[in-house]
């Protein structure tokens, strides 16, 4: 969905490739009451800041929670919409409002049909072998070479 997508810049008609890179609670990194979702936008870092109060408001309104996967998808949807509407591509961080978070969360759930249908993150090629990726999946045995 919105973890790896291409959007067309409104002003230049240039394709912009966006890839989710990570989710960080901003309290620890920049002392903000937000959750930051990082994307690589044509290879350059860009952050979408989502206010943590949106998680509380979501729970209060409908009893549902915003999962990490859902937050990443909602931030990606916001980013795609921003690019297509002519965003300021010189900025490194965009801040969503509580209502924007809730609107994009609802739209993502509607598009997916259910939160269980959201892709898990990080996206790892199911056909790749852990040795090719230079890591061992949790719970998988290490190879003999890795234990020596």
Secondary structure as GFF3:
##gff-version 3
##sequence-region A 1 148
A	DSSP	beta_strand	4	8	.	.	.	ID=ss1
A	DSSP	beta_strand	15	25	.	.	.	ID=ss2
A	DSSP	alpha_helix	26	30	.	.	.	ID=ss3
A	DSSP	beta_strand	34	41	.	.	.	ID=ss4
A	DSSP	beta_strand	44	51	.	.	.	ID=ss5
A	DSSP	alpha_helix	53	62	.	.	.	ID=ss6
A	DSSP	alpha_helix	68	84	.	.	.	ID=ss7
A	DSSP	beta_strand	93	96	.	.	.	ID=ss8
A	DSSP	alpha_helix	98	112	.	.	.	ID=ss9
A	DSSP	three_ten_helix	115	117	.	.	.	ID=ss10
A	DSSP	alpha_helix	130	133	.	.	.	ID=ss11
A	DSSP	alpha_helix	144	147	.	.	.	ID=ss12
###
